Amino acid sequence: MLTLKTDKVNSMTRSSLSALVVSALLLAGCAPHPATGNWVPAEGDESGFVRIHVQYDGKTDIYRPGEETAAFRCFWAGESGAVIGLQCVLAENTDIEKHFKLNVTADQGARLEAAGKVIGFYRRSAVK
C-alpha cells in the first residue's frame, strides 16, 4: 500500500515539474527580440534612413529624411538571437520589394544590410 502512495506522489511531482518546465520554455519564447525598438542613425551615418521602427508584433517601418510616413513597410522574422530579416515593400509602390537584415551588434548598436552589404549603422532611441 505504501508503494502505491509513493507512486502517486512521484507521478504528481513529475506532472508538476513537467508543467513548470513547459511554462518556463513558453515564457522564454515570449521575450522580445533585441532588435525590437526604435533605431536612428549612429553619429556620422549617412544611410538615407532616419528611423527604423521594429515592432514586437513582426512589423517594421523604415523612414526617410523629411517624411512623416514610412518609405518601407516590412515584416520581420528572427534569423538568430541578434539578426532579423526584413521583407519590405516600398510604401508608394507595393510591387517593389526590398530585403534587409538588421544585425544588433555587441555594443548594442545595429547594422543595416542589403544584398550582403552594410548600408548603415544605427543606435537605439527612446523616440517613438
C-alpha positions in Angstrom: 0.0 0.0 0.0 2.9 2.4 0.8 4.3 1.8 -2.7 1.0 2.9 -4.3 1.1 6.2 -2.4 4.7 6.8 -3.3 4.0 6.1 -6.9 1.1 8.5 -6.8 3.2 11.3 -5.2 6.0 10.7 -7.7 3.5 10.9 -10.6 2.1 14.1 -9.3 5.6 15.5 -8.8 6.7 14.6 -12.3 3.5 16.2 -13.7 4.2 19.4 -11.7 7.8 19.5 -12.8 6.8 18.9 -16.4 4.2 21.7 -16.3 6.8 24.0 -14.7 9.4 23.2 -17.5 6.9 23.8 -20.2 5.8 27.1 -18.7 9.4 28.3 -18.4 10.0 27.4 -22.1 6.9 29.2 -23.2 7.8 32.3 -21.2 11.4 32.3 -22.6 9.9 32.2 -26.1 7.9 35.4 -25.4 10.9 37.6 -24.7 11.2 40.4 -27.3 14.0 40.1 -29.9 16.9 42.5 -29.1 16.2 44.2 -32.5 12.7 45.5 -31.4 12.5 49.2 -30.7 13.4 52.4 -32.5 16.7 52.9 -34.3 18.2 56.1 -35.5 21.4 56.7 -37.5 24.6 56.5 -35.5 26.7 59.6 -35.5 28.2 60.2 -38.9 26.0 57.7 -40.7 24.5 58.8 -44.0 22.5 55.7 -45.0 19.4 57.7 -46.1 17.1 56.3 -43.5 16.4 58.5 -40.4 14.5 55.9 -38.4 13.8 52.2 -38.2 10.8 51.2 -36.0 10.9 47.5 -35.3 7.7 46.5 -33.6 7.2 43.5 -31.3 4.4 42.1 -33.5 6.6 41.4 -36.5 6.1 44.7 -38.4 8.8 47.3 -39.2 8.6 50.8 -40.7 11.6 52.5 -42.3 11.6 56.3 -42.7 13.5 58.6 -45.0 14.5 62.2 -44.0 11.7 64.7 -44.1 8.9 62.1 -44.5 6.2 61.6 -41.9 5.1 58.3 -43.3 7.3 55.2 -43.7 9.1 54.8 -47.0 9.2 51.0 -46.5 6.7 48.8 -44.7 8.1 45.5 -43.6 7.6 42.2 -41.9 10.4 40.8 -39.9 11.5 37.3 -38.6 14.3 36.4 -36.3 17.2 34.7 -38.1 19.3 34.4 -34.9 19.5 35.9 -31.5 21.0 39.1 -32.9 19.7 39.3 -36.5 16.3 39.9 -38.1 15.4 39.5 -41.7 13.2 42.3 -43.1 10.9 41.6 -46.1 9.8 45.1 -47.2 7.7 46.8 -49.9 8.0 50.4 -51.0 5.0 52.2 -49.4 4.3 54.2 -52.6 4.6 51.1 -54.9 3.9 47.8 -53.2 5.1 45.9 -56.3 8.7 46.9 -55.4 10.2 44.6 -52.8 13.4 45.0 -50.8 15.1 42.7 -48.3 17.2 43.9 -45.4 18.9 42.4 -42.4 19.2 44.3 -39.1 22.0 42.9 -37.0 22.3 44.0 -33.4 26.0 44.3 -32.5 27.8 43.5 -29.3 27.9 47.2 -28.4 24.1 47.3 -28.7 24.2 49.3 -31.9 22.8 47.8 -35.1 24.0 47.3 -38.7 21.5 47.5 -41.6 22.4 45.3 -44.5 21.0 44.8 -48.0 22.3 42.3 -50.6 25.1 41.3 -48.2 26.5 44.9 -47.9 26.3 47.2 -44.9 24.3 50.2 -45.8 24.0 51.9 -42.4 24.8 51.9 -38.7 22.2 52.7 -36.0 21.8 53.3 -32.3 18.8 52.6 -30.2 16.5 55.6 -29.5 13.7 56.1 -27.0 11.8 58.3 -29.5 8.6 56.6 -30.9 
